[in-house]
């Protein structure tokens, strides 16, 4: 497992430099705007992109075909990608918190509580995105998976836009109150359950593939 994770990090070394540059740019925008929204959005987006980028690299290099000749089980192959997705969320949370501390020390207007109030839900969104997308990629491949990923991202956004236009969305204080009381517990339980379901579904699809 450790070797597979290191392989992905080495393969995406150039991509990580690009991701870091983007985070620094949007971190600066967040600092001068006094809002953590820009930084949070980019960290969430990158957390979503890394596991899929790793899968795309493996597919391009035909790593899975080679991996089948090695003493590496499908359970390990699939589990490593889900562990990578989880690690990206944790790193994103840590990075966002570190940046917020830096902003606070340098006199920025962004508070740690503000960053956390967006980062934590964002991390759950990132995990949910990977829960949906990883099985799709294992089933259809990265190329078609990218197209489906656009639909996965855009469809909820389109629904929210329609609901907002029709004034059917609840007010923000109502949403925050629900998250604080009941919604937070529901999400805390639902996300790990969906993560496990997605993992076992991906494992089944991986084992069923014809290499």
ROKE-806073 format. One record per residue: residue in one letter; x, y, z of N, C-alpha, C in turn; residue number from 1. Coordinates in steps of 0.001 Angstrom, whole numbers. Each point is the difference from the previous one (the first is absolute). Last residue first. Layout:
BEGIN
(r A,(X,Y,Z),(X,Y,Z),(X,Y,Z),NUM)
...
END
This chain:
BEGIN
(r X,(-8954,-7196,-18590),(1237,708,-328),(605,-539,-1297),211)
(r X,(-5009,344,2499),(792,-879,-844),(1220,782,-486),210)
(r X,(-3355,523,4631),(569,531,-1237),(811,-1058,-735),209)
(r X,(-2190,-402,4413),(-770,-453,-1151),(591,484,-1334),208)
(r X,(1785,1255,4329),(180,-1445,-169),(-712,-516,-1257),207)
(r X,(-592,4520,1167),(1401,-231,-351),(246,-1485,-260),206)
(r X,(-4208,1369,1607),(174,392,-1401),(1425,-265,-472),205)
(r X,(-986,-766,4557),(-740,-954,-838),(207,312,-1482),204)
(r X,(1785,3032,3080),(743,-1257,56),(-673,-1059,-871),203)
(r X,(-2204,4083,583),(1174,167,-856),(830,-1281,-51),202)
(r X,(-3622,101,2962),(-495,16,-1379),(1162,128,-980),201)
(r X,(965,325,4554),(-322,-1386,-347),(-576,-102,-1417),200)
(r X,(989,4356,1649),(1211,-821,-45),(-316,-1423,-453),199)
(r X,(-3558,3013,747),(724,336,-1217),(1246,-861,-152),198)
(r X,(-2430,-367,3990),(-783,-545,-1114),(726,229,-1323),197)
(r X,(1868,1961,3823),(169,-1449,15),(-762,-659,-1150),196)
(r X,(-537,4611,589),(1394,-257,-351),(252,-1506,-68),195)
(r X,(-4144,1560,1562),(95,113,-1453),(1408,-297,-485),194)
(r X,(-620,127,4631),(-769,-1120,-555),(88,3,-1522),193)
(r X,(1966,3623,2373),(770,-1247,124),(-731,-1211,-587),192)
(r X,(-2435,4117,-95),(1189,35,-850),(868,-1249,168),191)
(r X,(-3967,730,2739),(-273,-371,-1392),(1266,-86,-841),190)
(r X,(12,1476,4639),(-284,-1434,-122),(-79,-419,-1464),189)
(r X,(665,4546,1041),(1106,-713,627),(-173,-1513,-107),188)
(r X,(-3463,2896,-1430),(1125,11,-944),(1159,-819,548),187)
(r X,(-3691,589,2825),(-396,-801,-1165),(1155,-111,-986),186)
(r X,(534,2846,3697),(54,-1402,412),(-343,-923,-1170),185)
(r X,(-387,4648,-674),(1400,-366,199),(157,-1468,355),184)
(r X,(-4371,1974,-414),(676,-285,-1258),(1432,-450,165),183)
(r X,(-2823,1499,3728),(-289,-1339,-515),(855,-363,-1198),182)
(r X,(982,4167,2521),(-804,-853,859),(-115,-1432,-519),181)
(r X,(2430,3470,-2348),(515,-4,1365),(-741,-1006,871),180)
(r X,(-1375,768,-4487),(1299,-667,23),(530,-123,1427),179)
(r X,(-3960,2445,-654),(-233,-1430,-246),(1300,-787,58),178)
(r X,(243,4687,312),(-614,-552,1210),(-241,-1500,-151),177)
(r X,(1552,2351,-3734),(1046,-103,1010),(-534,-593,1294),176)
(r X,(-3089,902,-3439),(903,-1083,-392),(1072,-215,1055),175)
(r X,(-2877,3633,544),(-745,-1246,204),(885,-1201,-318),174)
(r X,(1681,4355,-828),(-48,-300,1440),(-746,-1301,303),173)
(r X,(140,1472,-4608),(1273,-489,528),(-41,-260,1499),172)
(r X,(-4568,-403,-2828),(948,1055,325),(1247,-587,652),171)
(r X,(-2823,-3035,-3456),(-139,595,1336),(1054,1074,220),170)
(r X,(-2066,-1221,-4920),(1068,-375,910),(-229,636,1375),169)
(r X,(-2665,742,-3986),(-397,-1206,728),(1081,-476,964),168)
(r X,(-639,3682,-3644),(-63,361,1419),(-499,-1164,858),167)
(r X,(1136,172,-4812),(-1397,-175,385),(-242,337,1476),166)
(r X,(4355,190,-1738),(-783,900,-846),(-1474,-62,349),165)
(r X,(2933,-2984,2143),(221,1366,474),(-821,1000,-801),164)
(r X,(-40,-4497,-1343),(-710,162,1267),(142,1415,549),163)
(r X,(2443,-1112,-3849),(-1434,32,-301),(-812,229,1263),162)
(r X,(4628,-567,463),(-284,1273,-679),(-1483,130,-297),161)
(r X,(1563,-4071,1789),(16,1059,1014),(-316,1357,-611),160)
(r X,(456,-3664,-2919),(-1211,-155,818),(-88,1102,1048),159)
(r X,(3898,-224,-2584),(-1129,458,-809),(-1307,-87,788),158)
(r X,(3893,-1725,1967),(95,1459,-77),(-1181,571,-785),157)
(r X,(494,-4705,248),(-468,585,1271),(22,1529,-21),156)
(r X,(1652,-2115,-3958),(-1423,-274,235),(-490,558,1340),155)
(r X,(4688,151,-1464),(-880,1050,-498),(-1467,-224,349),154)
(r X,(3488,-3175,1195),(255,1290,645),(-1049,1028,-393),153)
(r X,(-152,-4301,-1951),(-161,-168,1451),(161,1333,717),152)
(r X,(850,-201,-4635),(-1433,-85,269),(-251,-76,1504),151)
(r X,(4404,-164,-1391),(-528,1341,-261),(-1486,41,293),150)
(r X,(2155,-4132,214),(326,827,1163),(-510,1421,-172),149)
(r X,(-350,-3104,-3550),(-1011,-253,1019),(258,864,1230),148)
(r X,(3189,158,-3368),(-1254,581,-498),(-1100,-158,1035),147)
(r X,(4087,-2055,909),(130,1460,94),(-1287,687,-460),146)
(r X,(397,-4697,-445),(-224,401,1385),(91,1504,186),145)
(r X,(1093,-2102,-4108),(-1439,172,159),(-343,431,1422),144)
(r X,(4522,-725,-648),(-449,929,-1023),(-1498,258,118),143)
(r X,(2195,-3233,2862),(226,1411,353),(-565,971,-1032),142)
(r X,(-2256,-4935,872),(1302,521,-370),(86,1500,225),141)
(r X,(-3770,-3105,1065),(28,526,-1364),(1372,490,-456),140)
(r X,(-861,-2099,4431),(-932,-650,-926),(246,432,-1444),139)
(r X,(2452,1906,3621),(339,-1423,-61),(-890,-740,-996),138)
(r X,(-953,4508,844),(1259,-123,-737),(419,-1463,-115),137)
(r X,(-3783,982,2595),(-278,309,-1408),(1250,-176,-853),136)
(r X,(313,-436,4732),(-627,-1163,-644),(-290,229,-1472),135)
(r X,(1802,3738,2314),(941,-1122,-83),(-637,-1269,-577),134)
(r X,(-2596,4104,898),(798,-37,-1218),(908,-1217,-111),133)
(r X,(-2917,952,3846),(-789,-150,-1223),(897,-279,-1199),132)
(r X,(1997,820,4169),(-858,-1175,175),(-826,-275,-1248),131)
(r X,(2591,3945,256),(813,-1179,-304),(-795,-1296,161),130)
(r X,(-2149,3995,1192),(318,36,-1427),(809,-1233,-401),129)
(r X,(-860,674,4544),(-1205,-434,-698),(229,-47,-1507),128)
(r X,(3444,1737,2683),(-137,-1445,186),(-1222,-544,-735),127)
(r X,(610,4654,-9),(1064,-646,-769),(-89,-1516,109),126)
(r X,(-2843,2571,2664),(-424,66,-1402),(1018,-698,-894),125)
(r X,(1083,480,4512),(-1047,-1004,-164),(-509,-24,-1440),124)
(r X,(3065,3323,1119),(665,-1307,29),(-1007,-1125,-177),123)
(r X,(-1619,4406,406),(650,-221,-1290),(701,-1341,-78),122)
(r X,(-1940,1490,4084),(-1017,-449,-966),(605,-282,-1368),121)
(r X,(3105,1659,3047),(-531,-1290,458),(-1148,-479,-889),120)
(r X,(1988,4333,-802),(885,-1119,-325),(-605,-1347,377),119)
(r X,(-2156,4173,1064),(-92,-314,-1426),(840,-1221,-366),118)
(r X,(-122,1647,4430),(-1417,-120,-332),(-212,-285,-1477),117)
(r X,(4366,890,1744),(-474,-1339,351),(-1459,-200,-390),116)
(r X,(1931,4278,-629),(626,-975,-890),(-555,-1398,278),115)
(r X,(-1382,3423,2839),(-572,187,-1339),(570,-1027,-971),114)
(r X,(1730,172,4363),(-1356,-560,-1),(-653,128,-1363),113)
(r X,(4218,1996,721),(113,-1455,-75),(-1387,-637,-60),112)
(r X,(467,4960,-1917),(143,-682,1279),(97,-1507,-219),111)
(r X,(1174,4620,-3054),(-638,-1307,12),(266,-674,1337),110)
(r X,(1782,4290,-1581),(-1346,131,529),(-721,-1346,101),109)
(r X,(5550,1214,463),(-1085,-187,-958),(-1362,27,674),108)
(r X,(4767,381,1786),(-1005,1053,80),(-1118,-114,-1002),107)
(r X,(3803,-3055,924),(387,1145,-828),(-1063,1087,-44),106)
(r X,(-697,-4075,2449),(1271,553,486),(379,1259,-757),105)
(r X,(-3794,-2438,-1429),(-252,618,1298),(1256,685,532),104)
(r X,(264,-2516,-3983),(-767,1223,-219),(-224,745,1312),103)
(r X,(2011,-4208,215),(918,967,-601),(-704,1332,-228),102)
(r X,(-2587,-3585,1465),(886,456,1082),(985,1051,-510),101)
(r X,(-2725,-2078,-3161),(-798,903,831),(814,534,1177),100)
(r X,(1951,-3249,-2789),(-105,1290,-696),(-796,990,833),99)
(r X,(322,-4377,1601),(1318,642,53),(-44,1381,-654),98)
(r X,(-3834,-2715,-276),(183,497,1366),(1332,728,134),97)
(r X,(-907,-2114,-4071),(-889,1147,186),(143,608,1379),96)
(r X,(2374,-3957,-958),(534,1135,-753),(-843,1243,174),95)
(r X,(-1497,-4052,1931),(1197,503,679),(586,1209,-693),94)
(r X,(-3635,-2154,-2056),(-424,614,1258),(1187,601,742),93)
(r X,(930,-2438,-3876),(-693,1242,-329),(-469,734,1245),92)
(r X,(1884,-4278,467),(1044,980,-334),(-631,1348,-338),91)
(r X,(-2948,-3535,731),(677,341,1252),(1081,1059,-245),90)
(r X,(-2204,-1742,-3758),(-926,795,808),(654,458,1297),89)
(r X,(2400,-2915,-2788),(-92,1325,-612),(-939,905,780),88)
(r X,(385,-4541,1256),(1193,763,367),(-50,1406,-566),87)
(r X,(-3378,-3042,-1235),(-153,391,1398),(1176,858,460),86)
(r X,(210,-1849,-4304),(-1075,999,55),(-198,514,1424),85)
(r X,(3027,-3514,-609),(541,1235,-562),(-1040,1109,42),84)
(r X,(-1326,-4287,1217),(847,564,1050),(617,1313,-463),83)
(r X,(-2400,-2420,-3133),(-922,570,983),(761,601,1181),82)
(r X,(2481,-2217,-3273),(-593,1204,-590),(-986,652,968),81)
(r X,(2012,-4122,1226),(1005,1070,-23),(-584,1289,-550),80)
(r X,(-2553,-4038,-9),(77,628,1315),(982,1157,32),79)
(r X,(-367,-2733,-3873),(-1138,901,141),(69,747,1333),78)
(r X,(3373,-3150,-792),(20,964,-1109),(-1119,1028,157),77)
(r X,(251,-3701,3009),(1042,999,256),(-8,1091,-1061),76)
(r X,(-2932,-3608,-550),(-373,711,1223),(1000,1106,308),75)
(r X,(869,-3030,-3553),(-956,1049,-342),(-431,823,1209),74)
(r X,(4801,-2304,391),(-1383,-429,-152),(-891,1160,-466),73)
(r X,(5377,-1386,-597),(-838,1094,486),(-1448,-373,-282),72)
(r X,(4694,-2043,-1221),(-767,-464,1174),(-777,1141,647),71)
(r X,(1069,-100,-5380),(712,155,1258),(-852,-517,1159),70)
(r X,(-1398,401,-4588),(1090,-982,-18),(801,27,1297),69)
(r X,(-3586,3044,-878),(-566,-1340,112),(1062,-1087,-17),68)
(r X,(1056,4634,-686),(-240,-322,1402),(-563,-1400,201),67)
(r X,(640,1865,-4366),(1265,-396,616),(-215,-456,1439),66)
(r X,(-3682,1696,-2201),(392,-1226,-685),(1303,-535,588),65)
(r X,(-1535,4157,1510),(-797,-1094,548),(344,-1337,-657),64)
(r X,(2008,4126,-1506),(544,-509,1252),(-763,-1213,515),63)
(r X,(113,3036,-4195),(-425,-1396,83),(565,-677,1266),62)
(r X,(240,4756,-1433),(1214,-821,72),(-296,-1500,49),61)
(r X,(-3592,3133,-112),(868,367,-1110),(1245,-874,-51),60)
(r X,(-2964,-458,3643),(-618,-501,-1232),(880,280,-1209),59)
(r X,(1316,1716,4186),(106,-1462,-5),(-553,-584,-1291),58)
(r X,(-539,4598,694),(1408,-317,-246),(217,-1508,-62),57)
(r X,(-4267,1551,1205),(267,294,-1409),(1436,-332,-374),56)
(r X,(-1298,-328,4503),(-592,-1081,-791),(266,198,-1483),55)
(r X,(1358,3421,2901),(813,-1204,241),(-525,-1176,-817),54)
(r X,(-2488,3955,-32),(1243,193,-752),(909,-1211,154),53)
(r X,(-3874,100,2557),(-337,-249,-1405),(1220,188,-888),52)
(r X,(409,982,4638),(-202,-1441,-226),(-307,-335,-1458),51)
(r X,(585,4710,1066),(1195,-826,191),(-252,-1492,-215),50)
(r X,(-3435,3650,-122),(749,-301,-1219),(1108,-1032,199),49)
(r X,(-2862,1808,3560),(-779,-807,-923),(853,-505,-1163),48)
(r X,(1882,2957,3088),(-254,-1269,687),(-816,-943,-873),47)
(r X,(684,4371,-1543),(1227,-795,-119),(-166,-1349,689),46)
(r X,(-3540,3064,386),(157,-415,-1391),(1221,-886,-184),45)
(r X,(-743,1993,4216),(-1001,-1038,-282),(186,-546,-1407),44)
(r X,(2639,3621,1165),(442,-1184,749),(-970,-1156,-228),43)
(r X,(-1125,4175,-1863),(1124,-608,-696),(498,-1248,720),42)
(r X,(-3492,2548,1977),(-441,-587,-1268),(1140,-720,-700),41)
(r X,(961,2461,3906),(-742,-1219,296),(-419,-705,-1271),40)
(r X,(2019,4230,-362),(964,-1016,401),(-689,-1339,259),39)
(r X,(-2730,3703,-947),(818,-336,-1160),(967,-1139,319),38)
(r X,(-2719,1801,3510),(-767,-782,-968),(856,-448,-1183),37)
(r X,(918,2787,4137),(670,-1270,-256),(-654,-830,-1080),36)
(r X,(486,5572,988),(-938,-1124,-27),(754,-1273,-338),35)
(r X,(1639,4686,-108),(-524,-222,1340),(-1035,-1109,62),34)
(r X,(2831,1859,-3718),(-1456,176,-1),(-615,-181,1381),33)
(r X,(4683,-618,-770),(-312,1393,-311),(-1502,264,-41),32)
(r X,(1551,-4435,871),(574,913,994),(-428,1438,-264),31)
(r X,(-1154,-3411,-3092),(-798,-90,1221),(480,997,1046),30)
(r X,(2505,-420,-3925),(-1287,634,-300),(-887,5,1249),29)
(r X,(4061,-2300,291),(209,1443,-48),(-1282,754,-278),28)
(r X,(-123,-4657,-191),(202,423,1379),(216,1503,85),27)
(r X,(-215,-2003,-4183),(-1332,201,561),(65,328,1494),26)
(r X,(4075,-866,-2181),(-664,1101,-700),(-1356,298,627),25)
(r X,(2422,-3733,1578),(638,1254,416),(-688,1205,-634),24)
(r X,(-1390,-4301,-1347),(-411,264,1379),(593,1318,500),23)
(r X,(1344,-1516,-4232),(-1397,446,-32),(-491,337,1404),22)
(r X,(4288,-1880,-413),(-24,1350,-562),(-1415,568,0),21)
(r X,(559,-4480,1251),(516,895,1040),(-19,1441,-476),20)
(r X,(-1150,-3363,-3095),(-1044,148,1011),(437,974,1093),19)
(r X,(3168,-1174,-3238),(-1038,857,-588),(-1108,253,1009),18)
(r X,(3338,-2985,1221),(583,1346,-79),(-1026,992,-562),17)
(r X,(-1148,-4526,63),(-51,569,1340),(602,1405,30),16)
(r X,(221,-2553,-3978),(-1362,477,247),(-105,658,1370),15)
(r X,(4029,-2115,-1206),(-178,1246,-750),(-1383,588,237),14)
(r X,(918,-4182,1968),(864,1032,587),(-185,1349,-705),13)
(r X,(-2118,-4636,-443),(-688,1288,-77),(829,1138,581),12)
(r X,(1562,-4552,-119),(-558,209,-1341),(-624,1381,-156),11)
(r X,(1646,-1378,4256),(1095,211,-941),(-525,303,-1397),10)
(r X,(-3148,-1132,3298),(607,1300,296),(1152,308,-947),9)
(r X,(-2080,-4215,-298),(-902,1060,-448),(593,1382,250),8)
(r X,(2386,-3744,1590),(-29,2,-1467),(-868,1135,-527),7)
(r X,(66,-836,4623),(1208,697,-436),(57,80,-1522),6)
(r X,(-3464,-2514,1835),(-208,1421,288),(1205,824,-452),5)
(r X,(316,-4661,-318),(-963,513,-977),(-253,1490,200),4)
(r X,(2753,-2322,3105),(659,140,-1292),(-927,568,-1056),3)
(r X,(-1734,-1020,4274),(885,1158,70),(682,244,-1331),2)
(r X,(-2627,-3893,401),(-824,1205,0),(866,1266,0),1)
END
